Amino acid sequence: MTLLFFCLVLLTSVDRSLSSSCVDNLDQITNNEIESARLGAIKPVTYVLCPNTVFRVGFPSQSSQIVYEEGSVPIVILNSHRAIQCGEDGRLENNCTIHGGDHHLLVPGPADLPSELSDNISLGITTNVTVRGIVFQNCTDLALSMTNAGSLLLADCAVQGQQGGDFSLYARPPHGFINGRTRRKLQLGGTDDLESSLDLTVDPLTQIQITNCTWTHNEANLAIVAMVGNVLFDVEKTLFQSNAIVLQEGVGGLLWFTDGQGRIQNNCFYNNLYPLSPVIVNGGVVEVDLNSGVDAARRQTVGCDNGWMFVDPEITLGQALAQNQFKCFPFTQESCSRFLPTELASSQASSAKLIVFALGLSLLSAMLV
């Protein structure tokens, strides 16, 4: 049994406690994150995972969300300026594998903290979080999640063998984010001071960049990657191969974006199974590079075979499907050449790009928020 706890007797510098050697147990990372957040430590930290190591993640016990059994806790990042990498150079070839469990990497928002932690931690924006060269393997629910304002970079990573859950990666900004509070006193004609408060709210922004990664042999109910709300995203040079959306009456795709902003470019979608389309754009401002490769299987008769689907947010996704009111934009296969054998890659090139502008809420945001 592993206990995720407040380390009251750590070294005087918690950030320095992991710098002398590589990490061989994920508990070290999460416990250090908790203590750093509790103390308000702001020093950047790089967590170097020991090469050629399998990190086995357990499951939360029935008695507590922060007590894990049959393995370590997942990586929970609570502070800005954090890097998690495999070996000193952060390369996938160094063989760091996070295996099993219901979650692998969590960057939670304030509302997602367990009560055992939220009473002792004031969680702010989590920015400049970088993950490099790590294999995330055989998760049972949600491998990667960011529900806080801030930024996350996934580079040279592999996500494989997830069985279960709605998504493999899920990103959504927190609700009701408070940037600060100002109190002022008002003088009213010599009468007593009146104290009033003004909440300064900002529209929270979550930034996600995925580059040179692979998603292979994963199963999820709705989407492999889902980004909802005010997410600024960039998905590039990434392979999605042999993944399946398994919900019988599913309305999803491999990538599903709603009301965000970003780019989808130079990716490869090969031999996947999905209900509607490899990529669904349901509102927002999205730049899609049509020079992405695809060779996949769609399970339903409605949808887009080999490209991406745009749905006007003025109508629901159900209405769009029933009335055939959606648009399909086919990909080419050129960008698959870096992943696939030569005979499977197309020699034809296309550099066409399409920018879609749309506003409004979508069915997916209503489902997930």
ZAMARGU-4260 file (C-alpha; in steps of 0.2 Angstrom, whole numbers, plus 5000, padded with zeros to 4 digits):
<rodrens>
0) 5000/5000/5000 | 5006/5017/4995 | 5001/5033/5005 | 5001/5050/4996 | 5005/5061/5011
5) 5012/5077/5017 | 5031/5075/5020 | 5033/5085/5035 | 5051/5079/5038 | 5058/5081/5021
10) 5075/5089/5018 | 5075/5108/5020 | 5075/5110/5001 | 5062/5099/4994 | 5067/5104/4976
15) 5084/5098/4979 | 5079/5081/4987 | 5077/5073/4969 | 5091/5081/4960 | 5105/5069/4965
20) 5099/5053/4957 | 5085/5047/4945 | 5067/5043/4951 | 5063/5025/4953 | 5046/5027/4961
25) 5032/5039/4956 | 5028/5042/4974 | 5044/5053/4975 | 5037/5065/4962 | 5020/5067/4968
30) 5025/5068/4987 | 5038/5082/4982 | 5024/5091/4972 | 5013/5091/4987 | 5026/5097/4999
35) 5032/5111/4986 | 5014/5117/4984 | 5011/5117/5002 | 5027/5127/5005 | 5024/5139/4990
40) 5041/5133/4982 | 5044/5141/4965 | 5060/5134/4960 | 5060/5124/4943 | 5062/5106/4945
45) 5066/5092/4932 | 5061/5074/4937 | 5073/5062/4928 | 5065/5044/4927 | 5077/5030/4929
50) 5080/5022/4912 | 5075/5004/4908 | 5062/5005/4922 | 5044/5000/4923 | 5034/5011/4935
55) 5018/5001/4941 | 5004/5012/4946 | 4991/5006/4958 | 4972/5010/4961 | 4965/5021/4974
60) 4958/5012/4989 | 4940/5012/4994 | 4943/5022/5010 | 4953/5037/5002 | 4957/5045/4985
65) 4975/5047/4991 | 4979/5030/4997 | 4984/5019/4982 | 4986/5000/4983 | 4995/4987/4972
70) 5007/5000/4965 | 5012/5019/4966 | 5002/5034/4964 | 5001/5042/4947 | 5011/5058/4943
75) 5002/5073/4950 | 5009/5090/4945 | 5004/5104/4956 | 5017/5117/4952 | 5023/5127/4937
80) 5040/5124/4928 | 5041/5106/4929 | 5049/5093/4918 | 5047/5074/4918 | 5058/5065/4907
85) 5066/5048/4903 | 5084/5048/4907 | 5096/5063/4906 | 5091/5067/4888 | 5073/5063/4888
90) 5073/5050/4874 | 5060/5037/4871 | 5074/5024/4868 | 5079/5025/4887 | 5064/5014/4891
95) 5054/5022/4904 | 5037/5014/4905 | 5022/5019/4917 | 5011/5004/4917 | 4994/5000/4923
100) 4982/5009/4936 | 4968/5021/4932 | 4978/5037/4928 | 4996/5040/4924 | 4998/5059/4923
105) 4987/5072/4931 | 4988/5091/4931 | 4972/5095/4941 | 4962/5111/4943 | 4957/5117/4961
110) 4940/5108/4960 | 4949/5091/4956 | 4960/5091/4971 | 4954/5078/4984 | 4948/5086/5000
115) 4963/5079/5010 | 4974/5090/4999 | 4963/5105/4995 | 4962/5110/5013 | 4981/5113/5014
120) 4986/5118/4996 | 4981/5135/4987 | 4983/5129/4969 | 4986/5142/4955 | 4990/5141/4937
125) 5001/5126/4932 | 5012/5132/4918 | 5027/5126/4908 | 5025/5107/4912 | 5035/5097/4900
130) 5034/5078/4898 | 5047/5069/4886 | 5052/5052/4881 | 5039/5042/4892 | 5029/5026/4888
135) 5011/5027/4895 | 5005/5009/4895 | 4989/4999/4899 | 4980/5012/4908 | 4962/5007/4913
140) 4953/5024/4913 | 4961/5041/4908 | 4980/5041/4905 | 4983/5059/4904 | 4973/5074/4910
145) 4975/5093/4912 | 4960/5102/4920 | 4970/5117/4926 | 4974/5134/4918 | 4992/5133/4912
150) 5002/5124/4898 | 5008/5106/4895 | 5020/5099/4882 | 5020/5081/4877 | 5035/5077/4866
155) 5042/5060/4860 | 5030/5050/4871 | 5020/5034/4867 | 5002/5030/4874 | 4998/5012/4871
160) 4986/4998/4877 | 4973/5008/4886 | 4957/4998/4889 | 4942/5008/4895 | 4937/5025/4900
165) 4930/5039/4889 | 4946/5046/4883 | 4965/5043/4883 | 4969/5062/4885 | 4957/5075/4891
170) 4960/5094/4893 | 4948/5107/4899 | 4951/5123/4908 | 4944/5125/4926 | 4927/5134/4929
175) 4926/5150/4938 | 4944/5154/4939 | 4948/5168/4950 | 4963/5179/4945 | 4963/5190/4960
180) 4953/5200/4973 | 4953/5218/4976 | 4946/5227/4991 | 4942/5245/4992 | 4934/5257/5003
185) 4922/5270/4997 | 4920/5287/5006 | 4901/5292/5005 | 4899/5310/5011 | 4908/5308/5027
190) 4899/5293/5032 | 4907/5277/5038 | 4918/5268/5026 | 4909/5255/5016 | 4920/5240/5011
195) 4916/5231/4995 | 4925/5217/4986 | 4927/5215/4967 | 4931/5198/4960 | 4943/5199/4945
200) 4939/5185/4934 | 4948/5180/4919 | 4944/5167/4905 | 4955/5153/4909 | 4966/5146/4896
205) 4974/5129/4895 | 4988/5126/4882 | 4992/5109/4876 | 5006/5104/4863 | 5008/5086/4857
210) 5023/5083/4845 | 5031/5068/4839 | 5021/5056/4849 | 5012/5039/4846 | 4995/5033/4851
215) 4993/5014/4847 | 4981/5000/4852 | 4970/5010/4864 | 4952/5008/4866 | 4940/5022/4873
220) 4922/5026/4873 | 4921/5043/4865 | 4938/5049/4859 | 4957/5046/4860 | 4961/5064/4863
225) 4947/5077/4868 | 4950/5095/4871 | 4935/5105/4878 | 4932/5124/4880 | 4946/5137/4880
230) 4960/5126/4875 | 4974/5132/4864 | 4981/5116/4856 | 4994/5110/4843 | 4994/5092/4838
235) 5008/5088/4825 | 5019/5074/4819 | 5010/5061/4829 | 5004/5044/4824 | 4987/5037/4829
240) 4987/5018/4824 | 4976/5004/4828 | 4965/5013/4841 | 4946/5010/4843 | 4931/5020/4849
245) 4921/5006/4857 | 4905/5014/4863 | 4891/5004/4853 | 4881/5020/4849 | 4896/5031/4849
250) 4896/5048/4841 | 4915/5051/4843 | 4931/5051/4834 | 4950/5049/4837 | 4952/5068/4840
255) 4938/5079/4846 | 4939/5097/4848 | 4926/5109/4854 | 4926/5128/4856 | 4945/5129/4856
260) 4959/5136/4845 | 4974/5128/4838 | 4982/5118/4824 | 4981/5100/4818 | 4996/5096/4806
265) 5007/5083/4799 | 4999/5068/4808 | 4995/5050/4803 | 4979/5041/4806 | 4981/5023/4801
270) 4970/5007/4804 | 4959/5015/4817 | 4941/5011/4821 | 4929/5025/4825 | 4911/5030/4823
275) 4911/5046/4813 | 4928/5053/4808 | 4946/5053/4813 | 4945/5071/4818 | 4929/5081/4824
280) 4929/5100/4825 | 4914/5106/4834 | 4915/5125/4835 | 4931/5136/4839 | 4945/5142/4828
285) 4955/5128/4821 | 4968/5127/4807 | 4968/5109/4800 | 4983/5105/4788 | 4975/5093/4775
290) 4992/5086/4772 | 4990/5072/4785 | 4989/5054/4781 | 4974/5042/4785 | 4969/5024/4781
295) 4956/5019/4793 | 4939/5011/4796 | 4923/5020/4800 | 4910/5009/4809 | 4894/5019/4804
300) 4887/5023/4788 | 4886/5042/4792 | 4902/5052/4794 | 4919/5056/4786 | 4929/5041/4780
305) 4947/5048/4778 | 4948/5066/4784 | 4940/5077/4797 | 4923/5083/4800 | 4916/5100/4803
310) 4900/5103/4812 | 4891/5119/4813 | 4889/5124/4831 | 4872/5132/4827 | 4865/5114/4827
315) 4867/5099/4838 | 4878/5085/4832 | 4863/5074/4832 | 4854/5085/4820 | 4869/5087/4809
320) 4870/5068/4807 | 4852/5066/4805 | 4851/5079/4791 | 4868/5076/4784 | 4873/5094/4788
325) 4891/5092/4791 | 4906/5094/4780 | 4920/5082/4776 | 4938/5087/4771 | 4949/5073/4766
330) 4967/5071/4771 | 4982/5065/4760 | 4993/5051/4765 | 5010/5060/4763 | 5014/5063/4781
335) 5012/5044/4785 | 5028/5040/4776 | 5038/5044/4792 | 5028/5031/4801 | 5023/5017/4789
340) 5032/5006/4776 | 5034/5014/4759 | 5021/5004/4750 | 5008/5011/4762 | 5012/5029/4760
345) 5006/5040/4746 | 5018/5049/4736 | 5006/5063/4732 | 5008/5079/4741 | 4996/5092/4747
350) 4999/5108/4756 | 4981/5114/4757 | 4976/5121/4773 | 4958/5126/4779 | 4954/5138/4793
355) 4937/5136/4801 | 4929/5149/4811 | 4914/5145/4821 | 4907/5151/4838 | 4895/5144/4851
360) 4893/5129/4862 | 4893/5112/4855 | 4885/5095/4860 | 4901/5088/4867 | 4904/5103/4878
365) 4887/5101/4885 | 4890/5082/4888 | 4907/5084/4896 | 4906/5101/4906
</rodrens>
